Amino acid sequence: MLVLIVIVLLSLSAYTFSDLMLAENGATRVFSQQSQAQSLVQSGAAATRMFLSTTLEVRQQNGGVYSNANYFQGILVADSPEPKQRGYYAVLAPEMDSQ
């Protein structure tokens, strides 16, 4: 009878340990994705600052500030063979009509 109780307790502790490790794995993945998202935002902000620090002539030659998909839309920062792990940034702003 004692052996049966010990086996049940060991099985329960192994199940608890396994469940805790799965939760820890999920938390690590979420933290990694949040860190990557924060890095992508910082990359987009730095690229925008760099583009805006150029002269007006250079900005106009490179497509201008508004509706410039080459510099502000879907820019790949972190490449990966897994499509879900690739990192892009896009810069969005409302277009102001000068009327």
Biopython code that builds the backbone (N, CA, C, O; Angstrom):
import numpy as np
from Bio.PDB.StructureBuilder import StructureBuilder

atoms = [
    (1, "MET", "N", (0.814, -1.195, 0.000)),
    (1, "MET", "CA", (0.000, 0.000, 0.000)),
    (1, "MET", "C", (0.861, 1.265, 0.000)),
    (1, "MET", "O", (0.553, 2.247, -0.674)),
    (2, "LEU", "N", (1.940, 1.213, 0.769)),
    (2, "LEU", "CA", (2.840, 2.365, 0.858)),
    (2, "LEU", "C", (3.495, 2.651, -0.490)),
    (2, "LEU", "O", (3.684, 3.809, -0.862)),
    (3, "VAL", "N", (3.837, 1.599, -1.211)),
    (3, "VAL", "CA", (4.454, 1.773, -2.525)),
    (3, "VAL", "C", (3.481, 2.473, -3.474)),
    (3, "VAL", "O", (3.890, 3.330, -4.257)),
    (4, "LEU", "N", (2.232, 2.122, -3.411)),
    (4, "LEU", "CA", (1.221, 2.740, -4.258)),
    (4, "LEU", "C", (1.083, 4.237, -3.956)),
    (4, "LEU", "O", (0.957, 5.046, -4.875)),
    (5, "ILE", "N", (1.105, 4.594, -2.702)),
    (5, "ILE", "CA", (1.009, 6.008, -2.311)),
    (5, "ILE", "C", (2.234, 6.779, -2.794)),
    (5, "ILE", "O", (2.105, 7.904, -3.278)),
    (6, "VAL", "N", (3.416, 6.188, -2.667)),
    (6, "VAL", "CA", (4.646, 6.840, -3.118)),
    (6, "VAL", "C", (4.612, 7.042, -4.632)),
    (6, "VAL", "O", (5.004, 8.100, -5.126)),
    (7, "ILE", "N", (4.155, 6.052, -5.357)),
    (7, "ILE", "CA", (4.074, 6.164, -6.817)),
    (7, "ILE", "C", (3.089, 7.263, -7.216)),
    (7, "ILE", "O", (3.369, 8.032, -8.135)),
    (8, "VAL", "N", (1.957, 7.348, -6.549)),
    (8, "VAL", "CA", (0.971, 8.389, -6.842)),
    (8, "VAL", "C", (1.558, 9.769, -6.557)),
    (8, "VAL", "O", (1.387, 10.686, -7.361)),
    (9, "LEU", "N", (2.241, 9.931, -5.433)),
    (9, "LEU", "CA", (2.841, 11.224, -5.088)),
    (9, "LEU", "C", (3.943, 11.611, -6.072)),
    (9, "LEU", "O", (4.044, 12.775, -6.457)),
    (10, "LEU", "N", (4.757, 10.662, -6.475)),
    (10, "LEU", "CA", (5.802, 10.949, -7.460)),
    (10, "LEU", "C", (5.201, 11.325, -8.815)),
    (10, "LEU", "O", (5.698, 12.228, -9.488)),
    (11, "SER", "N", (4.150, 10.645, -9.205)),
    (11, "SER", "CA", (3.487, 10.968, -10.471)),
    (11, "SER", "C", (2.877, 12.366, -10.423)),
    (11, "SER", "O", (2.973, 13.127, -11.385)),
    (12, "LEU", "N", (2.254, 12.692, -9.304)),
    (12, "LEU", "CA", (1.656, 14.012, -9.156)),
    (12, "LEU", "C", (2.719, 15.108, -9.166)),
    (12, "LEU", "O", (2.520, 16.160, -9.774)),
    (13, "SER", "N", (3.834, 14.870, -8.505)),
    (13, "SER", "CA", (4.902, 15.879, -8.498)),
    (13, "SER", "C", (5.527, 16.021, -9.891)),
    (13, "SER", "O", (5.882, 17.130, -10.291)),
    (14, "ALA", "N", (5.664, 14.933, -10.625)),
    (14, "ALA", "CA", (6.195, 15.013, -11.988)),
    (14, "ALA", "C", (5.231, 15.777, -12.894)),
    (14, "ALA", "O", (5.663, 16.565, -13.734)),
    (15, "TYR", "N", (3.933, 15.548, -12.727)),
    (15, "TYR", "CA", (2.941, 16.280, -13.513)),
    (15, "TYR", "C", (2.980, 17.771, -13.187)),
    (15, "TYR", "O", (2.913, 18.604, -14.091)),
    (16, "THR", "N", (3.088, 18.112, -11.910)),
    (16, "THR", "CA", (3.154, 19.517, -11.497)),
    (16, "THR", "C", (4.394, 20.185, -12.067)),
    (16, "THR", "O", (4.321, 21.311, -12.560)),
    (17, "PHE", "N", (5.527, 19.505, -12.004)),
    (17, "PHE", "CA", (6.768, 20.052, -12.550)),
    (17, "PHE", "C", (6.642, 20.272, -14.056)),
    (17, "PHE", "O", (7.066, 21.306, -14.572)),
    (18, "SER", "N", (6.067, 19.309, -14.754)),
    (18, "SER", "CA", (5.880, 19.426, -16.199)),
    (18, "SER", "C", (4.967, 20.600, -16.543)),
    (18, "SER", "O", (5.242, 21.345, -17.484)),
    (19, "ASP", "N", (3.897, 20.767, -15.795)),
    (19, "ASP", "CA", (2.969, 21.869, -16.031)),
    (19, "ASP", "C", (3.643, 23.219, -15.775)),
    (19, "ASP", "O", (3.430, 24.164, -16.535)),
    (20, "LEU", "N", (4.440, 23.321, -14.735)),
    (20, "LEU", "CA", (5.164, 24.564, -14.448)),
    (20, "LEU", "C", (6.170, 24.888, -15.548)),
    (20, "LEU", "O", (6.328, 26.052, -15.916)),
    (21, "MET", "N", (6.842, 23.884, -16.070)),
    (21, "MET", "CA", (7.822, 24.124, -17.132)),
    (21, "MET", "C", (7.139, 24.569, -18.428)),
    (21, "MET", "O", (7.692, 25.390, -19.159)),
    (22, "LEU", "N", (5.953, 24.042, -18.722)),
    (22, "LEU", "CA", (5.205, 24.493, -19.897)),
    (22, "LEU", "C", (4.775, 25.956, -19.742)),
    (22, "LEU", "O", (4.837, 26.732, -20.696)),
    (23, "ALA", "N", (4.341, 26.321, -18.543)),
    (23, "ALA", "CA", (3.966, 27.719, -18.297)),
    (23, "ALA", "C", (5.181, 28.631, -18.418)),
    (23, "ALA", "O", (5.079, 29.726, -18.972)),
    (24, "GLU", "N", (6.314, 28.197, -17.913)),
    (24, "GLU", "CA", (7.548, 28.991, -18.008)),
    (24, "GLU", "C", (7.988, 29.145, -19.464)),
    (24, "GLU", "O", (8.457, 30.212, -19.862)),
    (25, "ASN", "N", (7.840, 28.098, -20.247)),
    (25, "ASN", "CA", (8.170, 28.165, -21.671)),
    (25, "ASN", "C", (7.284, 29.186, -22.385)),
    (25, "ASN", "O", (7.772, 29.968, -23.201)),
    (26, "GLY", "N", (5.999, 29.180, -22.083)),
    (26, "GLY", "CA", (5.088, 30.152, -22.682)),
    (26, "GLY", "C", (5.437, 31.579, -22.286)),
    (26, "GLY", "O", (5.396, 32.483, -23.120)),
    (27, "ALA", "N", (5.779, 31.786, -21.024)),
    (27, "ALA", "CA", (6.152, 33.122, -20.562)),
    (27, "ALA", "C", (7.431, 33.599, -21.243)),
    (27, "ALA", "O", (7.558, 34.781, -21.564)),
    (28, "THR", "N", (8.368, 32.700, -21.463)),
    (28, "THR", "CA", (9.612, 33.063, -22.140)),
    (28, "THR", "C", (9.344, 33.466, -23.586)),
    (28, "THR", "O", (9.943, 34.420, -24.083)),
    (29, "ARG", "N", (8.462, 32.760, -24.255)),
    (29, "ARG", "CA", (8.117, 33.113, -25.640)),
    (29, "ARG", "C", (7.454, 34.488, -25.718)),
    (29, "ARG", "O", (7.764, 35.282, -26.606)),
    (30, "VAL", "N", (6.549, 34.765, -24.792)),
    (30, "VAL", "CA", (5.876, 36.066, -24.782)),
    (30, "VAL", "C", (6.884, 37.179, -24.537)),
    (30, "VAL", "O", (6.836, 38.217, -25.197)),
    (31, "PHE", "N", (7.798, 36.972, -23.593)),
    (31, "PHE", "CA", (8.821, 37.982, -23.311)),
    (31, "PHE", "C", (9.702, 38.212, -24.534)),
    (31, "PHE", "O", (10.053, 39.351, -24.841)),
    (32, "SER", "N", (10.056, 37.146, -25.225)),
    (32, "SER", "CA", (10.882, 37.265, -26.426)),
    (32, "SER", "C", (10.156, 38.054, -27.514)),
    (32, "SER", "O", (10.760, 38.906, -28.164)),
    (33, "GLN", "N", (8.881, 37.783, -27.716)),
    (33, "GLN", "CA", (8.105, 38.505, -28.725)),
    (33, "GLN", "C", (7.943, 39.975, -28.356)),
    (33, "GLN", "O", (7.994, 40.842, -29.229)),
    (34, "GLN", "N", (7.748, 40.263, -27.070)),
    (34, "GLN", "CA", (7.640, 41.655, -26.637)),
    (34, "GLN", "C", (8.957, 42.393, -26.842)),
    (34, "GLN", "O", (8.963, 43.551, -27.259)),
    (35, "SER", "N", (10.059, 41.736, -26.555)),
    (35, "SER", "CA", (11.370, 42.360, -26.751)),
    (35, "SER", "C", (11.619, 42.635, -28.229)),
    (35, "SER", "O", (12.138, 43.693, -28.585)),
    (36, "GLN", "N", (11.251, 41.688, -29.091)),
    (36, "GLN", "CA", (11.427, 41.895, -30.524)),
    (36, "GLN", "C", (10.544, 43.038, -31.018)),
    (36, "GLN", "O", (10.985, 43.849, -31.833)),
    (37, "ALA", "N", (9.316, 43.111, -30.539)),
    (37, "ALA", "CA", (8.423, 44.193, -30.955)),
    (37, "ALA", "C", (8.977, 45.549, -30.526)),
    (37, "ALA", "O", (8.914, 46.515, -31.286)),
    (38, "GLN", "N", (9.514, 45.621, -29.321)),
    (38, "GLN", "CA", (10.099, 46.874, -28.848)),
    (38, "GLN", "C", (11.316, 47.258, -29.690)),
    (38, "GLN", "O", (11.509, 48.435, -29.997)),
    (39, "SER", "N", (12.123, 46.291, -30.059)),
    (39, "SER", "CA", (13.286, 46.565, -30.908)),
    (39, "SER", "C", (12.860, 47.035, -32.297)),
    (39, "SER", "O", (13.503, 47.907, -32.881)),
    (40, "LEU", "N", (11.786, 46.466, -32.824)),
    (40, "LEU", "CA", (11.289, 46.885, -34.135)),
    (40, "LEU", "C", (10.781, 48.325, -34.094)),
    (40, "LEU", "O", (11.001, 49.092, -35.031)),
    (41, "VAL", "N", (10.108, 48.685, -33.018)),
    (41, "VAL", "CA", (9.638, 50.064, -32.870)),
    (41, "VAL", "C", (10.820, 51.021, -32.812)),
    (41, "VAL", "O", (10.801, 52.077, -33.445)),
    (42, "GLN", "N", (11.844, 50.655, -32.056)),
    (42, "GLN", "CA", (13.030, 51.508, -31.960)),
    (42, "GLN", "C", (13.738, 51.620, -33.308)),
    (42, "GLN", "O", (14.249, 52.687, -33.647)),
    (43, "SER", "N", (13.773, 50.543, -34.072)),
    (43, "SER", "CA", (14.383, 50.589, -35.402)),
    (43, "SER", "C", (13.610, 51.514, -36.328)),
    (43, "SER", "O", (14.208, 52.295, -37.069)),
    (44, "GLY", "N", (12.290, 51.430, -36.290)),
    (44, "GLY", "CA", (11.473, 52.312, -37.115)),
    (44, "GLY", "C", (11.640, 53.772, -36.735)),
    (44, "GLY", "O", (11.707, 54.638, -37.607)),
    (45, "ALA", "N", (11.708, 54.053, -35.438)),
    (45, "ALA", "CA", (11.892, 55.435, -34.988)),
    (45, "ALA", "C", (13.260, 55.962, -35.406)),
    (45, "ALA", "O", (13.376, 57.111, -35.833)),
    (46, "ALA", "N", (14.292, 55.140, -35.288)),
    (46, "ALA", "CA", (15.641, 55.574, -35.678)),
    (46, "ALA", "C", (15.729, 55.806, -37.185)),
    (46, "ALA", "O", (16.346, 56.775, -37.628)),
    (47, "ALA", "N", (15.118, 54.926, -37.972)),
    (47, "ALA", "CA", (15.142, 55.100, -39.428)),
    (47, "ALA", "C", (14.380, 56.358, -39.838)),
    (47, "ALA", "O", (14.793, 57.065, -40.757)),
    (48, "THR", "N", (13.272, 56.634, -39.159)),
    (48, "THR", "CA", (12.506, 57.843, -39.461)),
    (48, "THR", "C", (13.296, 59.092, -39.091)),
    (48, "THR", "O", (13.325, 60.060, -39.852)),
    (49, "ARG", "N", (13.939, 59.073, -37.922)),
    (49, "ARG", "CA", (14.783, 60.212, -37.528)),
    (49, "ARG", "C", (15.898, 60.436, -38.538)),
    (49, "ARG", "O", (16.195, 61.575, -38.896)),
    (50, "MET", "N", (16.511, 59.360, -38.995)),
    (50, "MET", "CA", (17.601, 59.486, -39.954)),
    (50, "MET", "C", (17.096, 60.056, -41.284)),
    (50, "MET", "O", (17.748, 60.912, -41.882)),
    (51, "PHE", "N", (15.940, 59.584, -41.740)),
    (51, "PHE", "CA", (15.375, 60.092, -42.993)),
    (51, "PHE", "C", (15.023, 61.573, -42.866)),
    (51, "PHE", "O", (15.274, 62.357, -43.782)),
    (52, "LEU", "N", (14.444, 61.951, -41.733)),
    (52, "LEU", "CA", (14.045, 63.346, -41.543)),
    (52, "LEU", "C", (15.227, 64.272, -41.284)),
    (52, "LEU", "O", (15.091, 65.488, -41.414)),
    (53, "SER", "N", (16.375, 63.726, -40.922)),
    (53, "SER", "CA", (17.548, 64.570, -40.672)),
    (53, "SER", "C", (18.253, 64.968, -41.968)),
    (53, "SER", "O", (19.146, 65.816, -41.945)),
    (54, "THR", "N", (17.870, 64.375, -43.085)),
    (54, "THR", "CA", (18.472, 64.750, -44.368)),
    (54, "THR", "C", (17.877, 66.080, -44.839)),
    (54, "THR", "O", (16.887, 66.562, -44.289)),
    (55, "THR", "N", (18.486, 66.647, -45.842)),
    (55, "THR", "CA", (17.992, 67.925, -46.364)),
    (55, "THR", "C", (16.681, 67.722, -47.110)),
    (55, "THR", "O", (16.337, 66.606, -47.498)),
    (56, "LEU", "N", (15.966, 68.806, -47.302)),
    (56, "LEU", "CA", (14.680, 68.745, -47.997)),
    (56, "LEU", "C", (14.842, 68.216, -49.414)),
    (56, "LEU", "O", (13.994, 67.463, -49.892)),
    (57, "GLU", "N", (15.909, 68.598, -50.086)),
    (57, "GLU", "CA", (16.152, 68.125, -51.455)),
    (57, "GLU", "C", (16.335, 66.616, -51.493)),
    (57, "GLU", "O", (15.787, 65.938, -52.362)),
    (58, "VAL", "N", (17.102, 66.098, -50.554)),
    (58, "VAL", "CA", (17.342, 64.645, -50.507)),
    (58, "VAL", "C", (16.044, 63.908, -50.205)),
    (58, "VAL", "O", (15.768, 62.865, -50.799)),
    (59, "ARG", "N", (15.246, 64.443, -49.284)),
    (59, "ARG", "CA", (13.959, 63.796, -48.970)),
    (59, "ARG", "C", (13.047, 63.783, -50.190)),
    (59, "ARG", "O", (12.376, 62.783, -50.447)),
    (60, "GLN", "N", (13.011, 64.869, -50.937)),
    (60, "GLN", "CA", (12.165, 64.922, -52.128)),
    (60, "GLN", "C", (12.658, 63.955, -53.198)),
    (60, "GLN", "O", (11.849, 63.328, -53.883)),
    (61, "GLN", "N", (13.974, 63.828, -53.349)),
    (61, "GLN", "CA", (14.532, 62.887, -54.327)),
    (61, "GLN", "C", (14.216, 61.440, -53.956)),
    (61, "GLN", "O", (14.077, 60.586, -54.832)),
    (62, "ASN", "N", (14.106, 61.171, -52.665)),
    (62, "ASN", "CA", (13.835, 59.811, -52.202)),
    (62, "ASN", "C", (12.351, 59.521, -52.024)),
    (62, "ASN", "O", (11.997, 58.520, -51.400)),
    (63, "GLY", "N", (11.486, 60.354, -52.546)),
    (63, "GLY", "CA", (10.058, 60.058, -52.516)),
    (63, "GLY", "C", (9.243, 60.927, -51.595)),
    (63, "GLY", "O", (8.024, 60.766, -51.534)),
    (64, "GLY", "N", (9.854, 61.834, -50.880)),
    (64, "GLY", "CA", (9.108, 62.728, -49.999)),
    (64, "GLY", "C", (8.764, 62.088, -48.672)),
    (64, "GLY", "O", (9.150, 60.958, -48.374)),
    (65, "VAL", "N", (8.022, 62.853, -47.882)),
    (65, "VAL", "CA", (7.677, 62.406, -46.535)),
    (65, "VAL", "C", (6.358, 61.639, -46.524)),
    (65, "VAL", "O", (6.236, 60.652, -45.798)),
    (66, "TYR", "N", (5.372, 62.063, -47.306)),
    (66, "TYR", "CA", (4.058, 61.413, -47.316)),
    (66, "TYR", "C", (3.971, 60.388, -48.440)),
    (66, "TYR", "O", (4.523, 60.587, -49.522)),
    (67, "SER", "N", (3.287, 59.314, -48.176)),
    (67, "SER", "CA", (3.036, 58.246, -49.155)),
    (67, "SER", "C", (4.331, 57.732, -49.776)),
    (67, "SER", "O", (4.437, 57.615, -50.997)),
    (68, "ASN", "N", (5.297, 57.431, -48.945)),
    (68, "ASN", "CA", (6.597, 56.941, -49.402)),
    (68, "ASN", "C", (6.775, 55.509, -48.901)),
    (68, "ASN", "O", (7.388, 55.273, -47.860)),
    (69, "ALA", "N", (6.235, 54.569, -49.653)),
    (69, "ALA", "CA", (6.270, 53.165, -49.232)),
    (69, "ALA", "C", (7.681, 52.591, -49.223)),
    (69, "ALA", "O", (7.951, 51.649, -48.479)),
    (70, "ASN", "N", (8.579, 53.133, -50.028)),
    (70, "ASN", "CA", (9.948, 52.607, -50.064)),
    (70, "ASN", "C", (10.669, 52.773, -48.736)),
    (70, "ASN", "O", (11.507, 51.945, -48.381)),
    (71, "TYR", "N", (10.358, 53.819, -48.004)),
    (71, "TYR", "CA", (11.055, 54.086, -46.749)),
    (71, "TYR", "C", (10.219, 53.813, -45.507)),
    (71, "TYR", "O", (10.776, 53.636, -44.423)),
    (72, "PHE", "N", (8.899, 53.775, -45.638)),
    (72, "PHE", "CA", (8.065, 53.736, -44.442)),
    (72, "PHE", "C", (7.077, 52.577, -44.368)),
    (72, "PHE", "O", (6.290, 52.533, -43.422)),
    (73, "GLN", "N", (7.073, 51.649, -45.299)),
    (73, "GLN", "CA", (6.057, 50.595, -45.284)),
    (73, "GLN", "C", (6.683, 49.222, -45.435)),
    (73, "GLN", "O", (7.386, 48.960, -46.411)),
    (74, "GLY", "N", (6.433, 48.348, -44.479)),
    (74, "GLY", "CA", (6.861, 46.958, -44.563)),
    (74, "GLY", "C", (8.357, 46.777, -44.696)),
    (74, "GLY", "O", (8.813, 46.000, -45.535)),
    (75, "ILE", "N", (9.130, 47.478, -43.885)),
    (75, "ILE", "CA", (10.583, 47.396, -43.951)),
    (75, "ILE", "C", (11.051, 46.219, -43.095)),
    (75, "ILE", "O", (10.785, 46.173, -41.894)),
    (76, "LEU", "N", (11.741, 45.282, -43.714)),
    (76, "LEU", "CA", (12.227, 44.093, -43.023)),
    (76, "LEU", "C", (13.422, 44.450, -42.148)),
    (76, "LEU", "O", (14.398, 45.031, -42.623)),
    (77, "VAL", "N", (13.338, 44.098, -40.866)),
    (77, "VAL", "CA", (14.424, 44.357, -39.921)),
    (77, "VAL", "C", (15.043, 43.048, -39.455)),
    (77, "VAL", "O", (16.266, 42.915, -39.432)),
    (78, "ALA", "N", (14.212, 42.083, -39.084)),
    (78, "ALA", "CA", (14.695, 40.804, -38.566)),
    (78, "ALA", "C", (14.205, 39.693, -39.487)),
    (78, "ALA", "O", (13.023, 39.350, -39.476)),
    (79, "ASP", "N", (15.110, 39.132, -40.282)),
    (79, "ASP", "CA", (14.737, 38.065, -41.211)),
    (79, "ASP", "C", (14.825, 36.718, -40.510)),
    (79, "ASP", "O", (15.651, 36.519, -39.619)),
    (80, "SER", "N", (13.975, 35.810, -40.918)),
    (80, "SER", "CA", (13.944, 34.468, -40.344)),
    (80, "SER", "C", (13.357, 33.518, -41.382)),
    (80, "SER", "O", (12.494, 33.921, -42.162)),
    (81, "PRO", "N", (13.809, 32.266, -41.406)),
    (81, "PRO", "CA", (13.191, 31.300, -42.318)),
    (81, "PRO", "C", (11.728, 31.027, -41.955)),
    (81, "PRO", "O", (10.935, 30.632, -42.810)),
    (82, "GLU", "N", (11.380, 31.238, -40.700)),
    (82, "GLU", "CA", (10.003, 31.056, -40.229)),
    (82, "GLU", "C", (9.234, 32.366, -40.445)),
    (82, "GLU", "O", (9.582, 33.375, -39.832)),
    (83, "PRO", "N", (8.205, 32.383, -41.294)),
    (83, "PRO", "CA", (7.500, 33.646, -41.585)),
    (83, "PRO", "C", (6.931, 34.344, -40.352)),
    (83, "PRO", "O", (6.892, 35.574, -40.309)),
    (84, "LYS", "N", (6.489, 33.587, -39.350)),
    (84, "LYS", "CA", (5.908, 34.205, -38.157)),
    (84, "LYS", "C", (6.956, 34.912, -37.301)),
    (84, "LYS", "O", (6.602, 35.714, -36.437)),
    (85, "GLN", "N", (8.226, 34.630, -37.524)),
    (85, "GLN", "CA", (9.278, 35.215, -36.702)),
    (85, "GLN", "C", (9.997, 36.369, -37.395)),
    (85, "GLN", "O", (10.948, 36.921, -36.840)),
    (86, "ARG", "N", (9.561, 36.741, -38.589)),
    (86, "ARG", "CA", (10.160, 37.885, -39.269)),
    (86, "ARG", "C", (9.654, 39.171, -38.632)),
    (86, "ARG", "O", (8.530, 39.239, -38.134)),
    (87, "GLY", "N", (10.510, 40.187, -38.660)),
    (87, "GLY", "CA", (10.137, 41.455, -38.052)),
    (87, "GLY", "C", (10.173, 42.596, -39.052)),
    (87, "GLY", "O", (11.193, 42.835, -39.699)),
    (88, "TYR", "N", (9.063, 43.294, -39.174)),
    (88, "TYR", "CA", (8.934, 44.434, -40.074)),
    (88, "TYR", "C", (8.516, 45.657, -39.260)),
    (88, "TYR", "O", (8.015, 45.532, -38.143)),
    (89, "TYR", "N", (8.730, 46.830, -39.834)),
    (89, "TYR", "CA", (8.122, 48.023, -39.258)),
    (89, "TYR", "C", (7.505, 48.850, -40.370)),
    (89, "TYR", "O", (7.909, 48.766, -41.530)),
    (90, "ALA", "N", (6.531, 49.640, -39.996)),
    (90, "ALA", "CA", (5.892, 50.590, -40.906)),
    (90, "ALA", "C", (5.619, 51.857, -40.111)),
    (90, "ALA", "O", (5.292, 51.802, -38.926)),
    (91, "VAL", "N", (5.756, 52.988, -40.770)),
    (91, "VAL", "CA", (5.498, 54.273, -40.129)),
    (91, "VAL", "C", (4.222, 54.838, -40.734)),
    (91, "VAL", "O", (4.128, 55.007, -41.950)),
    (92, "LEU", "N", (3.246, 55.127, -39.890)),
    (92, "LEU", "CA", (1.957, 55.633, -40.345)),
    (92, "LEU", "C", (1.711, 57.012, -39.753)),
    (92, "LEU", "O", (2.006, 57.258, -38.583)),
    (93, "ALA", "N", (1.176, 57.895, -40.558)),
    (93, "ALA", "CA", (0.802, 59.233, -40.102)),
    (93, "ALA", "C", (-0.344, 59.724, -40.970)),
    (93, "ALA", "O", (-0.416, 59.380, -42.149)),
    (94, "PRO", "N", (-1.240, 60.525, -40.403)),
    (94, "PRO", "CA", (-2.330, 61.055, -41.226)),
    (94, "PRO", "C", (-1.795, 62.063, -42.232)),
    (94, "PRO", "O", (-0.901, 62.852, -41.924)),
    (95, "GLU", "N", (-2.346, 62.026, -43.429)),
    (95, "GLU", "CA", (-1.941, 62.992, -44.446)),
    (95, "GLU", "C", (-2.705, 64.287, -44.213)),
    (95, "GLU", "O", (-3.933, 64.291, -44.130)),
    (96, "MET", "N", (-1.976, 65.367, -44.110)),
    (96, "MET", "CA", (-2.577, 66.673, -43.843)),
    (96, "MET", "C", (-2.752, 67.410, -45.164)),
    (96, "MET", "O", (-1.772, 67.696, -45.851)),
    (97, "ASP", "N", (-3.984, 67.714, -45.519)),
    (97, "ASP", "CA", (-4.254, 68.490, -46.732)),
    (97, "ASP", "C", (-4.056, 69.967, -46.421)),
    (97, "ASP", "O", (-4.564, 70.469, -45.418)),
    (98, "SER", "N", (-3.330, 70.650, -47.268)),
    (98, "SER", "CA", (-3.128, 72.089, -47.070)),
    (98, "SER", "C", (-4.127, 72.850, -47.931)),
    (98, "SER", "O", (-3.872, 73.117, -49.105)),
    (99, "GLN", "N", (-5.257, 73.195, -47.343)),
    (99, "GLN", "CA", (-6.310, 73.890, -48.085)),
    (99, "GLN", "C", (-6.479, 75.286, -47.562)),
    (99, "GLN", "O", (-7.321, 76.034, -48.059)),
]
sb = StructureBuilder()
sb.init_structure("model")
sb.init_model(0)
sb.init_chain("A")
sb.init_seg("    ")
for serial, (resi, resn, name, xyz) in enumerate(atoms, 1):
    if name == "N":
        sb.init_residue(resn, " ", resi, " ")
    sb.init_atom(name, np.array(xyz, "f"), 0.0, 1.0, " ", f" {name:<3s}", serial, name[0])
structure = sb.get_structure()
